[in-house]
Structures are given as C-alpha cells and as structure tokens.
Amino acid sequence: MSKAALSFLILAIMAIAVDQLLPVSMDSLGTVVKIAAGVFASLFLAALFVGRRIKFDPVLRQVKP
C-alpha cells in the first residue's frame, strides 16, 4: 500500500469517527463530514489502483522447438 493510500484511509476513518462523535443537533456539519468521508474513501481506492504496479513484458517470448 502506498503512502498516499494509507493517508487517505486514515483520513476516511477519522472523518467517520468525527461523524459518529458529533451531536445530533449538528446535522449540517454531519453532512459535510459524510461527504468528506466519501471523498477520502474514493481517493483511497483511486490511490490503490494507481499505486499498483503491473509488470508487462513487451517482448513476446516464443518457445523454439
């Protein structure tokens, strides 16, 4: 896992924790925090896909009989 993916994962978990700890009377801030958690989770998934290294050998190797 890349450093960016780990950072976005931590931020998403922190946003979810803040949303759970907010009082019910702060609905507007709760909505903002839920949106932030969704954005961080999406960025986490994007960082996982980008950070994945796919090895591709452009030379096609054939077995000679």
A tleap script that builds the chain and sets N, CA, C and O, in Angstrom:
source leaprc.protein.ff14SB
mol = sequence {
  NMET SER LYS ALA ALA LEU SER PHE LEU ILE
  LEU ALA ILE MET ALA ILE ALA VAL ASP GLN
  LEU LEU PRO VAL SER MET ASP SER LEU GLY
  THR VAL VAL LYS ILE ALA ALA GLY VAL PHE
  ALA SER LEU PHE LEU ALA ALA LEU PHE VAL
  GLY ARG ARG ILE LYS PHE ASP PRO VAL LEU
  ARG GLN VAL LYS CPRO
}
set mol.1.N position { 0.855 -1.164 0.000 }
set mol.1.CA position { 0.000 0.000 0.000 }
set mol.1.C position { 0.907 1.235 0.000 }
set mol.1.O position { 1.868 1.317 0.764 }
set mol.2.N position { 0.585 2.168 -0.853 }
set mol.2.CA position { 1.390 3.383 -0.953 }
set mol.2.C position { 1.104 4.327 0.212 }
set mol.2.O position { 0.123 4.170 0.938 }
set mol.3.N position { 1.982 5.306 0.367 }
set mol.3.CA position { 1.792 6.283 1.452 }
set mol.3.C position { 0.537 7.114 1.228 }
set mol.3.O position { -0.153 7.466 2.184 }
set mol.4.N position { 0.238 7.428 -0.020 }
set mol.4.CA position { -0.963 8.207 -0.321 }
set mol.4.C position { -2.218 7.414 0.035 }
set mol.4.O position { -3.154 7.960 0.618 }
set mol.5.N position { -2.237 6.137 -0.314 }
set mol.5.CA position { -3.404 5.302 0.001 }
set mol.5.C position { -3.586 5.183 1.510 }
set mol.5.O position { -4.709 5.252 2.011 }
set mol.6.N position { -2.490 5.006 2.228 }
set mol.6.CA position { -2.582 4.917 3.685 }
set mol.6.C position { -3.081 6.227 4.286 }
set mol.6.O position { -3.875 6.220 5.227 }
set mol.7.N position { -2.621 7.338 3.748 }
set mol.7.CA position { -3.068 8.646 4.245 }
set mol.7.C position { -4.566 8.843 4.016 }
set mol.7.O position { -5.274 9.305 4.911 }
set mol.8.N position { -5.052 8.498 2.827 }
set mol.8.CA position { -6.473 8.645 2.539 }
set mol.8.C position { -7.315 7.694 3.386 }
set mol.8.O position { -8.428 8.042 3.780 }
set mol.9.N position { -6.798 6.497 3.671 }
set mol.9.CA position { -7.519 5.563 4.529 }
set mol.9.C position { -7.654 6.133 5.944 }
set mol.9.O position { -8.725 6.063 6.546 }
set mol.10.N position { -6.579 6.687 6.464 }
set mol.10.CA position { -6.614 7.277 7.800 }
set mol.10.C position { -7.570 8.467 7.834 }
set mol.10.O position { -8.337 8.617 8.784 }
set mol.11.N position { -7.529 9.307 6.810 }
set mol.11.CA position { -8.433 10.454 6.761 }
set mol.11.C position { -9.896 10.024 6.691 }
set mol.11.O position { -10.755 10.641 7.322 }
set mol.12.N position { -10.182 8.978 5.933 }
set mol.12.CA position { -11.557 8.485 5.834 }
set mol.12.C position { -12.027 7.936 7.176 }
set mol.12.O position { -13.161 8.183 7.586 }
set mol.13.N position { -11.165 7.195 7.860 }
set mol.13.CA position { -11.536 6.655 9.167 }
set mol.13.C position { -11.745 7.777 10.173 }
set mol.13.O position { -12.665 7.721 10.988 }
set mol.14.N position { -10.884 8.804 10.116 }
set mol.14.CA position { -11.042 9.937 11.028 }
set mol.14.C position { -12.340 10.685 10.758 }
set mol.14.O position { -13.007 11.117 11.698 }
set mol.15.N position { -12.711 10.844 9.489 }
set mol.15.CA position { -13.953 11.537 9.157 }
set mol.15.C position { -15.165 10.745 9.647 }
set mol.15.O position { -16.137 11.330 10.124 }
set mol.16.N position { -15.112 9.423 9.532 }
set mol.16.CA position { -16.209 8.597 10.031 }
set mol.16.C position { -16.303 8.695 11.551 }
set mol.16.O position { -17.398 8.747 12.111 }
set mol.17.N position { -15.148 8.720 12.211 }
set mol.17.CA position { -15.143 8.839 13.672 }
set mol.17.C position { -15.715 10.185 14.112 }
set mol.17.O position { -16.475 10.251 15.079 }
set mol.18.N position { -15.354 11.253 13.409 }
set mol.18.CA position { -15.896 12.575 13.744 }
set mol.18.C position { -17.404 12.593 13.534 }
set mol.18.O position { -18.136 13.174 14.335 }
set mol.19.N position { -17.867 11.966 12.471 }
set mol.19.CA position { -19.308 11.922 12.219 }
set mol.19.C position { -20.037 11.184 13.338 }
set mol.19.O position { -21.134 11.581 13.731 }
set mol.20.N position { -19.439 10.123 13.847 }
set mol.20.CA position { -20.082 9.361 14.924 }
set mol.20.C position { -20.082 10.132 16.241 }
set mol.20.O position { -20.979 9.950 17.064 }
set mol.21.N position { -19.089 10.988 16.445 }
set mol.21.CA position { -18.970 11.715 17.709 }
set mol.21.C position { -19.740 13.030 17.738 }
set mol.21.O position { -19.901 13.629 18.801 }
set mol.22.N position { -20.221 13.489 16.570 }
set mol.22.CA position { -20.967 14.744 16.541 }
set mol.22.C position { -22.341 14.585 17.187 }
set mol.22.O position { -22.975 13.539 17.054 }
set mol.23.N position { -22.799 15.620 17.885 }
set mol.23.CA position { -24.164 15.551 18.423 }
set mol.23.C position { -25.203 15.615 17.296 }
set mol.23.O position { -24.910 16.072 16.191 }
set mol.24.N position { -26.388 15.161 17.588 }
set mol.24.CA position { -27.457 15.084 16.583 }
set mol.24.C position { -27.865 16.476 16.102 }
set mol.24.O position { -28.318 16.633 14.968 }
set mol.25.N position { -27.707 17.471 16.949 }
set mol.25.CA position { -28.149 18.821 16.591 }
set mol.25.C position { -27.311 19.453 15.475 }
set mol.25.O position { -27.711 20.470 14.908 }
set mol.26.N position { -26.166 18.871 15.158 }
set mol.26.CA position { -25.290 19.445 14.126 }
set mol.26.C position { -25.427 18.650 12.826 }
set mol.26.O position { -24.463 18.045 12.354 }
set mol.27.N position { -26.613 18.657 12.262 }
set mol.27.CA position { -26.876 17.889 11.040 }
set mol.27.C position { -26.102 18.419 9.840 }
set mol.27.O position { -25.608 17.634 9.031 }
set mol.28.N position { -25.989 19.730 9.712 }
set mol.28.CA position { -25.318 20.287 8.528 }
set mol.28.C position { -23.833 19.932 8.533 }
set mol.28.O position { -23.274 19.603 7.486 }
set mol.29.N position { -23.196 19.994 9.683 }
set mol.29.CA position { -21.786 19.619 9.759 }
set mol.29.C position { -21.625 18.113 9.558 }
set mol.29.O position { -20.633 17.663 8.984 }
set mol.30.N position { -22.592 17.344 10.026 }
set mol.30.CA position { -22.560 15.898 9.825 }
set mol.30.C position { -22.615 15.529 8.355 }
set mol.30.O position { -21.956 14.586 7.917 }
set mol.31.N position { -23.407 16.279 7.592 }
set mol.31.CA position { -23.488 16.039 6.152 }
set mol.31.C position { -22.163 16.338 5.467 }
set mol.31.O position { -21.724 15.593 4.591 }
set mol.32.N position { -21.534 17.423 5.869 }
set mol.32.CA position { -20.230 17.796 5.295 }
set mol.32.C position { -19.190 16.729 5.614 }
set mol.32.O position { -18.377 16.375 4.760 }
set mol.33.N position { -19.212 16.223 6.831 }
set mol.33.CA position { -18.240 15.205 7.238 }
set mol.33.C position { -18.492 13.895 6.481 }
set mol.33.O position { -17.543 13.201 6.117 }
set mol.34.N position { -19.753 13.557 6.245 }
set mol.34.CA position { -20.055 12.346 5.476 }
set mol.34.C position { -19.573 12.479 4.037 }
set mol.34.O position { -19.062 11.518 3.462 }
set mol.35.N position { -19.731 13.661 3.455 }
set mol.35.CA position { -19.233 13.896 2.099 }
set mol.35.C position { -17.725 13.785 2.073 }
set mol.35.O position { -17.161 13.185 1.159 }
set mol.36.N position { -17.061 14.362 3.075 }
set mol.36.CA position { -15.604 14.281 3.153 }
set mol.36.C position { -15.146 12.835 3.290 }
set mol.36.O position { -14.160 12.437 2.671 }
set mol.37.N position { -15.855 12.044 4.097 }
set mol.37.CA position { -15.505 10.634 4.255 }
set mol.37.C position { -15.646 9.886 2.925 }
set mol.37.O position { -14.815 9.041 2.593 }
set mol.38.N position { -16.689 10.197 2.176 }
set mol.38.CA position { -16.869 9.572 0.868 }
set mol.38.C position { -15.777 9.956 -0.116 }
set mol.38.O position { -15.294 9.118 -0.878 }
set mol.39.N position { -15.390 11.226 -0.095 }
set mol.39.CA position { -14.318 11.689 -0.985 }
set mol.39.C position { -13.003 11.012 -0.620 }
set mol.39.O position { -12.277 10.547 -1.499 }
set mol.40.N position { -12.694 10.956 0.675 }
set mol.40.CA position { -11.446 10.317 1.100 }
set mol.40.C position { -11.439 8.826 0.784 }
set mol.40.O position { -10.402 8.277 0.410 }
set mol.41.N position { -12.579 8.171 0.929 }
set mol.41.CA position { -12.656 6.746 0.600 }
set mol.41.C position { -12.474 6.527 -0.904 }
set mol.41.O position { -11.828 5.565 -1.318 }
set mol.42.N position { -13.040 7.413 -1.713 }
set mol.42.CA position { -12.863 7.305 -3.166 }
set mol.42.C position { -11.405 7.539 -3.559 }
set mol.42.O position { -10.858 6.834 -4.407 }
set mol.43.N position { -10.787 8.537 -2.931 }
set mol.43.CA position { -9.376 8.796 -3.209 }
set mol.43.C position { -8.496 7.643 -2.737 }
set mol.43.O position { -7.469 7.351 -3.351 }
set mol.44.N position { -8.894 6.993 -1.652 }
set mol.44.CA position { -8.167 5.817 -1.183 }
set mol.44.C position { -8.198 4.710 -2.234 }
set mol.44.O position { -7.169 4.110 -2.545 }
set mol.45.N position { -9.383 4.446 -2.776 }
set mol.45.CA position { -9.491 3.414 -3.812 }
set mol.45.C position { -8.713 3.789 -5.063 }
set mol.45.O position { -8.071 2.937 -5.678 }
set mol.46.N position { -8.768 5.065 -5.444 }
set mol.46.CA position { -8.007 5.508 -6.617 }
set mol.46.C position { -6.514 5.363 -6.380 }
set mol.46.O position { -5.779 4.965 -7.284 }
set mol.47.N position { -6.056 5.681 -5.178 }
set mol.47.CA position { -4.631 5.547 -4.868 }
set mol.47.C position { -4.206 4.089 -4.873 }
set mol.47.O position { -3.073 3.774 -5.237 }
set mol.48.N position { -5.109 3.190 -4.470 }
set mol.48.CA position { -4.775 1.767 -4.536 }
set mol.48.C position { -4.594 1.310 -5.977 }
set mol.48.O position { -3.673 0.550 -6.278 }
set mol.49.N position { -5.478 1.774 -6.878 }
set mol.49.CA position { -5.367 1.376 -8.277 }
set mol.49.C position { -4.132 1.987 -8.931 }
set mol.49.O position { -3.441 1.314 -9.696 }
set mol.50.N position { -3.850 3.242 -8.641 }
set mol.50.CA position { -2.708 3.917 -9.254 }
set mol.50.C position { -1.402 3.360 -8.709 }
set mol.50.O position { -0.432 3.215 -9.453 }
set mol.51.N position { -1.368 3.048 -7.428 }
set mol.51.CA position { -0.143 2.566 -6.810 }
set mol.51.C position { 0.217 1.147 -7.178 }
set mol.51.O position { 1.338 0.702 -6.933 }
set mol.52.N position { -0.718 0.440 -7.762 }
set mol.52.CA position { -0.448 -0.946 -8.148 }
set mol.52.C position { 0.458 -0.972 -9.370 }
set mol.52.O position { 0.183 -0.329 -10.382 }
set mol.53.N position { 1.511 -1.708 -9.256 }
set mol.53.CA position { 2.471 -1.788 -10.364 }
set mol.53.C position { 2.209 -3.071 -11.151 }
set mol.53.O position { 2.322 -4.181 -10.631 }
set mol.54.N position { 1.862 -2.884 -12.399 }
set mol.54.CA position { 1.603 -4.025 -13.265 }
set mol.54.C position { 2.825 -4.214 -14.152 }
set mol.54.O position { 3.195 -3.320 -14.913 }
set mol.55.N position { 3.440 -5.369 -14.051 }
set mol.55.CA position { 4.628 -5.639 -14.844 }
set mol.55.C position { 4.196 -6.215 -16.189 }
set mol.55.O position { 3.445 -7.188 -16.262 }
set mol.56.N position { 4.680 -5.599 -17.218 }
set mol.56.CA position { 4.326 -6.030 -18.566 }
set mol.56.C position { 5.607 -6.178 -19.368 }
set mol.56.O position { 6.402 -5.243 -19.461 }
set mol.57.N position { 5.801 -7.337 -19.937 }
set mol.57.CA position { 6.971 -7.600 -20.763 }
set mol.57.C position { 6.556 -7.425 -22.221 }
set mol.57.O position { 5.826 -8.259 -22.757 }
set mol.58.N position { 7.013 -6.348 -22.873 }
set mol.58.CA position { 6.568 -6.106 -24.246 }
set mol.58.C position { 7.126 -7.095 -25.263 }
set mol.58.O position { 6.601 -7.201 -26.371 }
set mol.59.N position { 8.168 -7.809 -24.906 }
set mol.59.CA position { 8.761 -8.790 -25.824 }
set mol.59.C position { 7.997 -10.093 -25.676 }
set mol.59.O position { 7.945 -10.684 -24.598 }
set mol.60.N position { 7.407 -10.530 -26.781 }
set mol.60.CA position { 6.696 -11.792 -26.762 }
set mol.60.C position { 7.707 -12.920 -26.927 }
set mol.60.O position { 8.408 -13.016 -27.934 }
set mol.61.N position { 7.757 -13.734 -25.948 }
set mol.61.CA position { 8.750 -14.829 -25.981 }
set mol.61.C position { 8.078 -16.076 -26.483 }
set mol.61.O position { 7.020 -16.487 -26.006 }
set mol.62.N position { 8.722 -16.659 -27.456 }
set mol.62.CA position { 8.175 -17.895 -28.028 }
set mol.62.C position { 9.138 -19.026 -27.744 }
set mol.62.O position { 10.357 -18.849 -27.726 }
set mol.63.N position { 8.572 -20.161 -27.527 }
set mol.63.CA position { 9.394 -21.350 -27.280 }
set mol.63.C position { 9.751 -21.939 -28.638 }
set mol.63.O position { 8.882 -22.248 -29.453 }
set mol.64.N position { 11.066 -22.086 -28.859 }
set mol.64.CA position { 11.516 -22.669 -30.135 }
set mol.64.C position { 11.643 -24.171 -29.985 }
set mol.64.O position { 12.235 -24.659 -29.023 }
set mol.65.N position { 11.087 -24.905 -30.939 }
set mol.65.CA position { 11.145 -26.377 -30.846 }
set mol.65.C position { 12.517 -26.935 -31.166 }
set mol.65.O position { 12.713 -28.150 -31.128 }
savepdb mol mol.pdb
quit
